[in-house]
């Protein structure tokens, strides 16, 4: 029996077993387990579909071979041979698809994402570039019909942002956007530069999986909540109500401050979401570090200080340094046309993972 088929059969049996469990009243009453099993059930559907097709192909290949072994009629033999060639070709293609499907995926890939963009070296120009990256991600998310919500922003003095944090809600948002984590470098004549010389500036991007209450058990007595008046550019107070919220997670020392909403409750909810993600990241980083040790490529690793991409305006060029991928379509790329590059990064990562599996 085909070794790949054996693996698929084990997964199919597991899928059937999960399907039975999620109708069990004892499981339904355990919300944490029920949510996890439902997710597992849904995640296995593409593998189960592949199993059904694979099983059908193997059965038809066996039948075609039996015809060739026993049939004397040449016309029947020709039909069986033609069918066998088509089935064998499809089986080989399906082998590759299934090997990718069977690779253990990052358990966080299906989650919503939190993107944090911060201006780096380069002063006002770095803030302007951070604003350009923000618009690039907004346009990309719009093409995916993902929902975007600004959690926090600090504007730059000449435009753009010193820091902006956005929540992205959508199918597999984290699994797609995680490739954007790292340092982004821009080479261009700054808007703030009168002499027309090309400068280099940078902005850092951190993409986190959104953690829910099942991932992080936040205890109320571990969180210190402070409220204060929101302040605008330059520090002046912009309202007289204590709507701004600062949350401090005492065990880790992580601090999150949110002041964008007029409502203290809304600011608290946004701060809690980011705090939960940053606490979850501490554990998740250990997982990313393990991957980094195993892989030679920089694709989708946890090294946030790595320079991943250069945006060269004079040459209309974008270069991703992890896979040495260069495009000369900078203007459309900055308008959110980043899908092709993300797909190339996914292909490179999958190739690396397949090499690991084969050994």
C-alpha positions as CSV (number, residue, x, y, z in Angstrom):
1,X,0.0,0.0,0.0
2,X,1.2,3.5,-0.8
3,X,3.0,5.1,2.2
4,X,1.4,8.5,1.5
5,X,-2.0,6.8,1.4
6,X,-1.3,5.2,4.8
7,X,-0.6,8.7,6.3
8,X,-3.8,10.1,4.7
9,X,-5.9,7.2,6.0
10,X,-4.7,7.9,9.6
11,X,-5.6,11.6,9.2
12,X,-9.0,10.7,7.7
13,X,-9.7,8.4,10.7
14,X,-8.7,11.2,13.1
15,X,-11.0,13.6,11.3
16,X,-14.0,11.1,11.6
17,X,-13.1,10.7,15.3
18,X,-13.1,14.5,15.9
19,X,-16.4,14.8,14.0
20,X,-18.0,12.3,16.5
21,X,-16.4,14.1,19.5
22,X,-17.8,17.6,18.7
23,X,-21.4,16.2,19.0
24,X,-20.6,14.8,22.5
25,X,-22.5,16.8,25.2
26,X,-19.5,16.5,27.5
27,X,-17.2,18.1,24.9
28,X,-19.7,20.8,24.0
29,X,-19.9,21.8,27.7
30,X,-16.1,22.3,27.7
31,X,-15.9,25.5,25.6
32,X,-12.1,25.6,25.3
33,X,-11.8,22.0,24.0
34,X,-14.9,22.4,21.8
35,X,-13.5,25.5,20.1
36,X,-10.1,23.7,19.5
37,X,-11.7,20.5,18.1
38,X,-13.9,22.5,15.8
39,X,-10.8,24.3,14.5
40,X,-8.9,21.0,14.1
41,X,-11.9,19.5,12.2
42,X,-12.1,22.5,9.8
43,X,-8.3,22.5,9.3
44,X,-8.2,18.8,8.3
45,X,-10.9,19.2,5.5
46,X,-8.3,19.9,2.7
47,X,-6.3,16.8,3.7
48,X,-9.5,14.7,3.8
49,X,-10.6,16.0,0.4
50,X,-7.1,15.0,-1.0
51,X,-7.4,11.6,0.7
52,X,-10.8,10.9,-1.1
53,X,-9.3,11.9,-4.5
54,X,-6.1,9.9,-3.8
55,X,-8.1,6.8,-2.8
56,X,-10.2,7.1,-6.0
57,X,-7.1,7.5,-8.2
58,X,-5.4,4.5,-6.6
59,X,-8.5,2.4,-7.2
60,X,-8.8,3.4,-10.8
61,X,-5.0,2.8,-11.4
62,X,-5.5,-0.7,-10.1
63,X,-8.5,-1.3,-12.4
64,X,-6.7,0.0,-15.4
65,X,-3.7,-2.3,-14.7
66,X,-6.0,-5.3,-14.4
67,X,-7.6,-4.5,-17.8
68,X,-4.1,-4.4,-19.4
69,X,-3.2,-7.6,-17.7
70,X,-6.3,-9.6,-18.8
71,X,-8.0,-7.8,-21.7
72,X,-7.2,-9.1,-25.3
73,X,-9.2,-6.5,-27.2
74,X,-6.8,-3.9,-28.5
75,X,-9.3,-1.0,-28.4
76,X,-10.0,-1.7,-24.7
77,X,-6.3,-2.0,-24.0
78,X,-5.6,1.4,-25.7
79,X,-8.3,3.1,-23.6
80,X,-7.0,1.5,-20.4
81,X,-3.4,2.6,-21.3
82,X,-4.5,6.1,-22.0
83,X,-6.5,6.3,-18.8
84,X,-3.5,4.8,-16.8
85,X,-1.2,7.5,-18.2
86,X,-3.6,10.3,-17.2
87,X,-4.1,8.8,-13.7
88,X,-0.4,8.3,-13.1
89,X,0.3,11.9,-14.1
90,X,-2.5,13.2,-11.8
91,X,-1.2,10.9,-9.0
92,X,2.3,12.4,-9.3
93,X,1.0,15.9,-9.1
94,X,-1.2,15.0,-6.2
95,X,1.8,13.4,-4.4
96,X,3.4,16.9,-4.3
97,X,0.2,18.6,-3.2
98,X,-0.3,16.1,-0.4
99,X,3.3,16.4,0.8
100,X,2.8,20.1,1.2
101,X,-0.5,19.5,2.9
102,X,1.0,17.1,5.4
103,X,3.8,19.5,6.4
104,X,3.0,20.6,10.0
105,X,1.8,24.2,9.7
106,X,2.4,27.0,12.2
107,X,-0.5,26.6,14.6
108,X,-1.1,30.3,14.6
109,X,-1.4,30.8,10.8
110,X,-5.2,30.9,10.8
111,X,-5.4,33.7,13.3
112,X,-6.1,37.4,12.9
113,X,-3.0,39.6,13.0
114,X,-1.6,42.7,14.8
115,X,0.8,44.8,12.8
116,X,3.1,47.2,14.6
117,X,5.0,49.7,12.4
118,X,7.7,51.9,13.9
119,X,9.9,54.6,12.3
120,X,13.6,53.7,12.7
121,X,16.8,55.5,11.7
122,X,16.2,58.5,9.4
123,X,14.2,61.0,11.5
124,X,11.2,62.6,9.8
125,X,11.8,60.7,6.6
126,X,11.6,57.4,8.5
127,X,8.1,58.5,9.9
128,X,7.0,59.3,6.4
129,X,8.1,55.9,5.2
130,X,6.3,54.2,8.1
131,X,3.2,56.0,6.8
132,X,3.8,54.6,3.3
133,X,4.1,51.1,4.7
134,X,0.9,51.5,6.6
135,X,-1.0,52.6,3.4
136,X,0.6,49.6,1.5
137,X,-0.8,47.2,4.1
138,X,-4.2,48.9,4.1
139,X,-4.5,48.6,0.4
140,X,-3.3,44.9,0.4
141,X,-5.9,44.1,3.2
142,X,-8.6,45.7,1.2
143,X,-7.9,43.4,-1.8
144,X,-8.4,40.5,0.7
145,X,-11.6,41.9,2.1
146,X,-10.0,41.9,5.5
147,X,-11.2,44.3,8.2
148,X,-8.7,46.9,9.5
149,X,-8.9,48.7,12.8
150,X,-6.3,51.3,14.0
151,X,-5.5,50.4,17.7
152,X,-2.9,53.2,18.3
153,X,-1.0,55.8,16.4
154,X,1.6,58.5,17.1
155,X,2.0,60.9,14.1
156,X,5.3,62.1,12.8
157,X,6.1,65.9,12.9
158,X,6.3,66.0,9.1
159,X,3.7,63.4,8.3
160,X,3.5,59.6,8.5
161,X,3.8,57.9,11.9
162,X,6.4,57.4,14.6
163,X,4.4,54.4,15.5
164,X,1.1,52.8,14.4
165,X,-0.5,49.6,15.5
166,X,-3.3,48.0,13.5
167,X,-5.6,45.0,14.0
168,X,-6.3,42.9,10.9
169,X,-9.3,40.6,11.0
170,X,-9.5,38.0,8.2
171,X,-9.0,34.4,7.1
172,X,-5.4,33.4,7.7
173,X,-4.3,37.0,8.1
174,X,-1.4,36.2,10.3
175,X,-0.2,33.2,8.1
176,X,0.1,35.6,5.2
177,X,1.3,38.8,6.8
178,X,3.9,37.1,9.1
179,X,6.4,37.4,6.3
180,X,6.5,41.2,6.7
181,X,8.2,41.1,10.1
182,X,11.6,42.7,10.0
183,X,13.4,45.9,9.1
184,X,12.3,47.6,5.8
185,X,14.8,50.0,4.3
186,X,14.0,52.8,1.8
187,X,16.4,54.7,-0.5
188,X,15.0,57.9,-2.0
189,X,15.2,61.7,-2.0
190,X,13.3,62.7,1.1
191,X,10.5,65.2,1.0
192,X,12.3,67.0,3.7
193,X,15.6,67.2,1.7
194,X,16.1,70.3,-0.5
195,X,19.4,69.2,-2.0
196,X,18.0,66.2,-4.0
197,X,20.4,63.6,-2.5
198,X,19.3,60.0,-2.0
199,X,19.0,59.1,1.7
200,X,18.5,55.8,3.4
201,X,15.9,55.4,6.1
202,X,14.3,52.5,7.8
203,X,11.1,51.3,9.6
204,X,10.5,48.1,11.5
205,X,7.4,45.9,11.1
206,X,6.3,43.4,13.7
207,X,3.4,41.1,12.9
208,X,1.9,39.2,15.8
209,X,-0.8,36.5,15.9
210,X,-3.9,37.8,17.8
211,X,-4.1,35.9,21.0
212,X,-7.5,35.0,22.4
213,X,-8.5,34.2,26.0
214,X,-7.9,30.5,25.3
215,X,-4.2,31.2,24.4
216,X,-3.4,33.5,27.4
217,X,-4.9,33.3,30.8
218,X,-4.7,36.9,32.0
219,X,-5.3,37.2,35.7
220,X,-6.9,40.5,36.7
221,X,-4.6,41.0,39.7
222,X,-1.6,40.7,37.4
223,X,-2.6,43.8,35.5
224,X,-2.2,47.4,36.7
225,X,-4.6,49.9,35.0
226,X,-3.8,53.6,34.9
227,X,-6.0,56.2,33.2
228,X,-5.0,59.7,32.1
229,X,-6.0,62.5,29.7
230,X,-5.2,61.9,26.0
231,X,-2.5,64.1,24.5
232,X,-2.1,65.3,21.0
233,X,1.1,66.2,19.0
234,X,3.6,68.1,21.2
235,X,2.0,66.7,24.4
236,X,-0.9,69.1,24.8
237,X,-4.0,67.7,26.4
238,X,-6.8,67.2,23.9
239,X,-9.6,66.3,26.3
240,X,-10.4,66.7,30.0
241,X,-11.7,63.1,30.6
242,X,-9.4,60.3,31.7
243,X,-10.1,58.2,28.6
244,X,-6.5,57.1,27.8
245,X,-5.5,53.8,29.3
246,X,-2.2,52.3,30.3
247,X,-2.0,48.6,31.2
248,X,1.0,47.1,32.9
249,X,1.4,43.4,33.1
250,X,3.3,43.1,36.4
251,X,4.9,39.6,36.0
252,X,6.5,40.5,32.6
253,X,6.7,44.3,32.8
254,X,5.0,44.7,29.5
255,X,3.2,48.1,29.1
256,X,0.5,49.0,26.6
257,X,-0.9,52.6,26.3
258,X,-3.9,53.4,24.1
259,X,-5.5,56.8,23.8
260,X,-7.1,56.8,20.3
261,X,-10.7,56.3,21.4
262,X,-12.8,58.9,23.3
263,X,-14.2,56.0,25.4
264,X,-12.1,54.6,28.2
265,X,-13.8,51.2,27.8
266,X,-12.8,51.0,24.1
267,X,-9.3,52.0,24.8
268,X,-9.1,49.4,27.6
269,X,-10.4,46.7,25.2
270,X,-7.8,47.6,22.5
271,X,-5.0,47.7,25.1
272,X,-6.0,44.3,26.5
273,X,-6.0,42.8,23.0
274,X,-2.4,44.1,22.3
275,X,-1.2,43.1,25.8
276,X,-2.5,39.6,25.3
277,X,-0.7,39.3,22.0
278,X,2.6,40.5,23.4
279,X,2.4,38.1,26.4
280,X,1.6,35.3,24.0
281,X,4.5,36.3,21.8
282,X,7.0,35.5,24.6
283,X,6.0,31.8,24.3
284,X,5.5,31.9,20.6
285,X,9.0,33.3,20.2
286,X,10.5,30.1,21.6
287,X,8.7,28.2,18.8
288,X,10.1,30.7,16.1
289,X,13.6,30.3,17.6
290,X,13.4,26.6,17.2
291,X,12.4,27.0,13.5
292,X,15.3,29.4,13.0
293,X,17.8,26.8,14.3
294,X,16.6,24.2,11.8
295,X,16.3,26.4,8.7
296,X,19.0,28.1,6.6
297,X,16.6,30.6,5.1
298,X,15.5,33.8,6.9
299,X,11.9,33.3,5.7
300,X,9.3,33.6,8.4
301,X,11.7,33.4,11.3
302,X,11.6,35.3,14.5
303,X,14.6,37.6,13.9
304,X,12.9,41.0,14.0
305,X,16.2,42.9,13.7
306,X,17.0,41.4,10.3
307,X,16.9,43.7,7.2
308,X,14.4,41.9,5.0
309,X,13.6,44.3,2.2
310,X,14.9,47.4,0.3
311,X,12.7,49.9,-1.5
312,X,14.8,51.8,-4.0
313,X,12.8,54.7,-5.5
314,X,15.4,56.0,-8.1
315,X,15.5,52.6,-9.7
316,X,11.7,51.8,-9.1
317,X,13.0,48.6,-7.4
318,X,12.0,46.3,-4.5
319,X,14.4,43.7,-3.3
320,X,13.6,41.0,-0.7
321,X,16.9,39.9,0.7
322,X,15.7,36.6,2.2
323,X,15.1,35.0,-1.2
324,X,17.1,37.5,-3.5
325,X,13.8,38.4,-5.2
326,X,13.9,41.7,-7.2
327,X,11.0,43.5,-8.9
328,X,10.8,46.7,-10.8
329,X,7.3,47.7,-10.0
330,X,7.8,49.8,-6.8
331,X,4.8,52.1,-7.4
332,X,2.3,49.3,-7.7
333,X,4.0,47.5,-4.9
334,X,3.5,50.5,-2.6
335,X,-0.2,50.5,-3.7
336,X,-0.6,47.1,-2.0
337,X,0.3,44.8,-4.9
338,X,2.5,42.6,-2.7
339,X,0.7,39.2,-3.2
340,X,3.3,37.9,-5.7
341,X,6.2,38.5,-3.3
342,X,4.4,36.9,-0.4
343,X,3.6,33.8,-2.6
344,X,7.3,33.6,-3.6
345,X,8.2,33.7,0.2
346,X,5.7,30.9,0.9
347,X,7.1,28.8,-1.9
348,X,10.7,29.3,-0.6
349,X,9.6,28.4,2.9
350,X,7.7,25.3,1.8
351,X,10.7,24.1,-0.2
352,X,12.9,24.5,2.9
353,X,10.3,22.6,5.0
354,X,10.1,19.8,2.5
355,X,13.9,19.4,2.6
356,X,13.6,19.2,6.4
357,X,11.0,16.4,6.1
358,X,13.0,14.4,3.6
359,X,16.0,14.9,5.8
